[in-house]
């Protein structure tokens, strides 16, 4: 009976050791407009890492030109 209780306690405690799962493995609390710190080939032209106003302008442009169906030309 003790062996069963010890195995049950070990199994219950094994779940407590799970590591947090993150997409990139790096947890960062930096602002989004600060960038990743590396040059990305897919970043928008005109956006400068760390510049909040250029970040907001790029978001506005993308929302207006790329995601607004009223401005698209078919």
NORLIN-V919542 format. One record per helix or strand of 2 or more residues. SS is the DSSP state (alpha for helix, beta for strand). FROM is the first residue (numbers start at 1). LEN is the number of residues. Records with the same first field share a line. If there is no record, write none. Layout:
SS = FROM-LEN + FROM-LEN
This chain:
alpha = 2-16 + 32-3 + 52-15
